[in-house]
Amino acid sequence: MQAVRIARFGDPSGMTLVDVPAPEAGPGQLVVAAEAIGVGGVDAVIRRGTLSGYGFTEGLVPGSEVAGTVTQVGNDVDPAWVGRRVWAFTGTGGAYVEQALARVGDVVELPEELSAVDAVTLGSAAPVAHFALDHARFTPGQSVLVRGAAGSIGIATVELASRAGASAVAVTTSSPARGQRLRALGATHVLDRGGDGDGTAPESYDVIVDVVGGAGVPAFIDRLAPNGRMVVVGAVAGMPPEDFGMRLLRSFQQSRSFATFSLDTVPTATRDGVRAELFAGATRGELHAVVHDVLPLSAAAEAHRQMDAGTVFGRIVLVP
Ligand SMILES: NC(=O)c1ccc[n+]([C@@H]2O[C@H](COP(=O)([O-])OP(=O)(O)OC[C@H]3O[C@@H](n4cnc5c(N)ncnc54)[C@H](OP(=O)(O)O)[C@@H]3O)[C@@H](O)[C@H]2O)c1
């Protein structure tokens, strides 16, 4: 089968299309014939080599989510899975392939009405948004700021907070055109990346969901209302300064909180149940899969060029 490897960390030219043996499902595993493969922000971070200290090595196959049909199961897995349309998490790699291997606990059956392309746009991002709002103890009537709202996680956070009755949903984004698109999805205020640009926006927020991280974290801690909670779910701009926690301590009397959130800490059954609910919500039009482009698997490097250029709104999907 065909697969995309990162032969060399760095720019997307280090990605190559290769022929590799098709996988065999081992115990607890199944094989999914991919119809759609999500290109996540973290794939580009891994490709750049930024995470090589975390065990990622050259030669890896990137990607973490596919949707398609189960073609094979391990000998201890219920054979009824074969033929079902599913969304599957493949781990921190292994998805840019024609046939993907996944653990049975990382697979969710798709509603008939949901396309594979929409499933990989929402499958990972929407649960992150859902649980991040939950982790931040968001309740209806509270104000929310989504930092880095133009990616799949940010878009889902905007839609979920808006539908759940947030008093305001402010977003940071790099252009007015993106801001318009985010307004159509439920944003009430559009800020630039620095958090400025809308004089009518709230001065402080009960909840900040941050996909960006990086040097801007301390300045956004200052935007938390008394008892406000900031949850970092991604770090597309890198790590915050090591002393960022001083901002919390200096505003001691505001009782602010800072947290990280990773889906890895949510029990599998809870995560899969919420994912299935969110997929069902998408078929009812409550949540929108914003697909930037659909490209062939062989164009994975082009997808990453677009990611690096910052032109992607939502998610690029690859099809084998
Ligand atoms: N917590 C979890 O369980 C979990 C699960 C999956 C992924 N993740 C993490 O989520 C992140 C990817 O999320 P995503 O795919 O939604 O994001 P993304 O599409 O890669 O980026 C989101 C937005 O951030 C803005 N941005 C990019 N670089 C920036 C910079 N240097 N400074 C300020 N803004 C910048 C861009 O919008 P504008 O140009 O409009 O500003 C971009 O569209 C990764 O860090 C990944 O590791 C976390």
The ligand as an ORCA input file, in Angstrom:
! r2SCAN-3c Opt
* xyz 0 1
  N      -5.246     18.793     23.901
  C      -5.408     17.742     23.116
  O      -5.871     16.667     23.524
  C      -5.018     17.888     21.684
  C      -5.441     16.940     20.713
  C      -5.089     17.153     19.374
  C      -4.267     18.251     19.047
  N      -3.844     19.100     20.013
  C      -2.982     20.270     19.737
  O      -3.757     21.266     19.073
  C      -2.894     22.026     18.230
  C      -3.449     22.033     16.825
  O      -4.798     22.498     16.809
  P      -5.461     23.010     15.464
  O      -5.239     21.959     14.396
  O      -6.823     23.465     15.757
  O      -4.542     24.265     15.211
  P      -3.965     24.914     13.872
  O      -4.992     24.850     12.827
  O      -2.610     24.352     13.582
  O      -3.748     26.421     14.400
  C      -4.830     27.174     14.907
  C      -4.676     28.618     14.547
  O      -3.694     29.246     15.360
  C      -3.247     30.424     14.690
  N      -1.783     30.482     14.785
  C      -0.899     29.687     14.155
  N       0.356     30.023     14.473
  C       0.252     31.051     15.341
  C       1.207     31.849     16.039
  N       2.514     31.641     15.889
  N       0.742     32.807     16.868
  C      -0.593     33.032     17.004
  N      -1.533     32.317     16.351
  C      -1.114     31.337     15.539
  C      -3.710     30.330     13.241
  O      -4.826     31.178     13.042
  P      -4.706     32.703     12.587
  O      -3.704     32.758     11.457
  O      -6.085     33.032     12.164
  O      -4.240     33.466     13.786
  C      -4.192     28.894     13.135
  O      -5.234     28.722     12.209
  C      -1.516     21.382     18.306
  O      -0.719     22.102     19.251
  C      -1.830     19.977     18.819
  O      -0.742     19.417     19.534
  C      -4.220     18.948     21.301
*
